[in-house]
């Protein structure tokens, strides 16, 4: 097999091999732990690796050689219509451990399937039916590089990335409604993944505007090397996230804690009327749980925990807190935690204990979350708050 290695080919070949390696490792992890997101990420990385093949081989002169040129023509390496739905399914499976493809979900893959059938039709017609007397490839240009396909493929990726962002935002909103420790489970990896996709598409749009001719191999190299580097980052960081999330002590908690939360059956609880009098009767009960029972000290407190104590549904508790206190559950509980920390400061506990130990005792489960929430509530960092308090005390004395 003739293969002239150029600098461009060598660079893209490195990312191609790495992509296949991580795709294989993700399949192994998926099978070992029954982890569906690993399969979706593996497929995404595999499709991205295939995406750079035409240019990787093109820089070696394959488009100018008989036999090799036909190989690049007839194999549909660039599957834009499949990459988009895979992006979406990967995000969905990360945020919902119970997510499965069913019913109308398969329609997302219909355009990709049609393009594969089109590619098969081109191959059968030009190679078997016409025996090399090309019809589809009479112009001698790779169909994968046709402007209509490149542009509609970009639009498809933009649409599915937007849908993925919508899923993440809905998930994030929901966990802040249901978990008091929502900051620690907002899936920072999903944000990184979506940002990487945004950079890929921005890069592609810029090159599309500057270089609309997709056959300009030399000038498009920097886009393809940028694309390869970004999907390599997704592969490496995504695999690292899988390894961490599948660690024995971390596994259950990482499996979408919101979506696997305990559910109180409607038939087992009493209904609550949505009127001011009924609302006023429930507010003191919720306040007692916070101020007397100090439920906020539980670092993993959830909406269901409060619902169990009140013997109503989590949805009803959420509604009571939203309407009665004009806050979501996360902000409601964290406000009590901040006030508890401030009370400990007033008692001078910071002279005997570290600020972090005080925060943990009041229900916060990480330094990062504590600092962020404290500043949001008081408009000061804990250190600034203590400094101002100390200065005020000195002035008074």
ROGULUM-899785 format. One record per residue (C-alpha): z, y, x. Coordinates in steps of 0.25 Angstrom, whole numbers, plus 5000, padded with zeros to 4 digits. Each point is the difference from the previous one (the first is absolute). Layout:
BEGIN
ZYX;...
//
This chain:
BEGIN
500050005000;499650135006;501150105000;499950135008;501450065002;500050154999;501250095000;499950024985;499949864998;501249965008;500950104993;499649964986;500149855005;501550025004;500350054986;499249894993;500749895008;501450074997;499650014985;499749854999;501349965008;500950084990;499249964988;500349855005;501550035003;500250074986;499449874993;501049925008;501150084996;499550004985;500049855000;501349995007;500850094991;499150004987;499850155002;498850054992;499950145006;499849935014;498749934994;499550144994;500350075014;499349885007;498750024991;500050155002;500149995015;498949895000;499150094992;500250115009;499749925012;498749954994;499750154997;499850045014;499249885004;498650064997;500350125010;500749915010;498849915001;499050124998;500550065013;499649875007;498650024995;500049894989;499350094990;498850005010;499949855002;499349904991;501049904995;501250085003;499550114991;499849914988;501449955002;500650144999;499050034988;500449884991;501549985003;500750114991;501150045010;500350134993;500749974987;500450144995;500149954985;501149895005;500850095009;500450094989;500649904990;500649935012;500750135004;500550014985;500549864999;500750005013;500850134996;500349934986;500549875006;500950085010;500750084988;500049884990;500449865006;499549944987;498650065000;498949914998;498550014997;499849974986;499050034988;499350145002;500650015014;498849925005;499050114995;500450085012;499349905009;498750004991;499350115008;500349925013;499549874994;498750064995;499750065014;500349865006;499049944990;499050115003;500149975015;499849854997;498850044992;499450085011;500249895010;499449894991;498850094996;499750055014;500349875008;499749884991;499150054989;499150095008;500349925013;500250125009;498950094993;501150104997;500150084986;501450055000;500050035015;498650055001;500550135005;500849935011;501350074997;501449944998;500350014985;501550015003;499750135007;499250064988;500650144996;500249964985;500949885004;500750085011;500350114990;500449924988;500849915009;500850125005;500250054986;500549864996;501050005011;500550144996;500249964986;500849885003;500850075011;500350104989;500449894990;500949945011;500750145002;500250004985;500749875000;500950045012;500450134993;500349924987;500849905008;500850115007;500350084987;500549874994;500949965012;500650145000;500349974985;500749875002;500649995014;501050095007;499549965013;498550034997;499850075013;500149875008;499049934992;498950094998;499149925009;499750095011;499049905005;499250034987;500050145003;499549985014;498949914995;499550104990;500050115010;499249915010;499049984989;499950154997;499750025014;498949905000;499450064988;500150145005;499449965014;498849934992;499850124991;499950105013;499049915007;499249984987;499950154999;499650025015;499249875001;499449964987;499149905007;500749875001;499049945010;500450105011;500849905008;500350085011;500650124993;500849914990;500749935011;501250094999;500249984986;499949855001;501050005012;500950094992;499949904988;500349885009;501250075006;500650034986;499849864994;500649945013;501250094997;500149954986;499949865005;501150025011;500950084991;499849914988;500249875007;501350065006;500450044986;499849864995;500849945012;501250104997;499949984985;500049855001;501349995009;501049914993;501050114997;499050104995;499149914992;500650014986;500350155001;498650035004;499349934988;499950124991;501550014996;499650094988;499049904994;500949885002;501350074995;500849934989;499650034986;500950014988;499349944988;499950104989;500649904990;501349995007;500350155000;500350114990;499050114997;500350155003;499650114991;499250115006;500850124995;500950105006;501349944994;499749865005;499650065014;501350075001;500849874996;499449935012;500150115011;501549985002;499849855002;499050025011;500950115006;501249915000;499149895008;499750105010;501350085001;501149904997;499349875004;499250075011;498849914999;499350095009;500749945012;499249874998;498850035010;499149914992;500350054986;498949984990;499750054986;500349854995;501450015006;500350124991;499349934988;500949885002;501250085000;499650084987;499449874994;498750074997;498649995006;499650075013;498950084993;501150054990;500950045012;498850075007;499750084987;501550044999;500050055014;498750074999;500350074987;501550025002;500150045015;498550045002;499949925012;499449865004;500949895003;499950015015;500350155001;501149984990;500749905008;499750075014;500650134994;501349934998;499949945014;499850145006;501250064993;500949885005;499550035014;500450154998;501349964995;500349915012;499650125008;501050094993;501149905003;499650015015;499549855001;498950055010;501150025010;500449855000;498749934996;498550035003;499250074990;499149874998;501249914997;500550104990;498650004994;499949855000;501449994993;499550094989;498849914997;498950055009;499349885007;499350075012;500250135008;498550044997;500249994985;501450075001;499550125008;498850024991;500749994987;501250095005;499050115004;499349994987;501350024992;500750105008;498850075007;500749975014;500149885009;501449945001;500250065014;499650144995;500949984987;501249965009;499750125010;500050104988;501249944994;500750015014;499650145002;500550044986;501349945002;500250075013;499650144993;501049974989;501149975010;
//
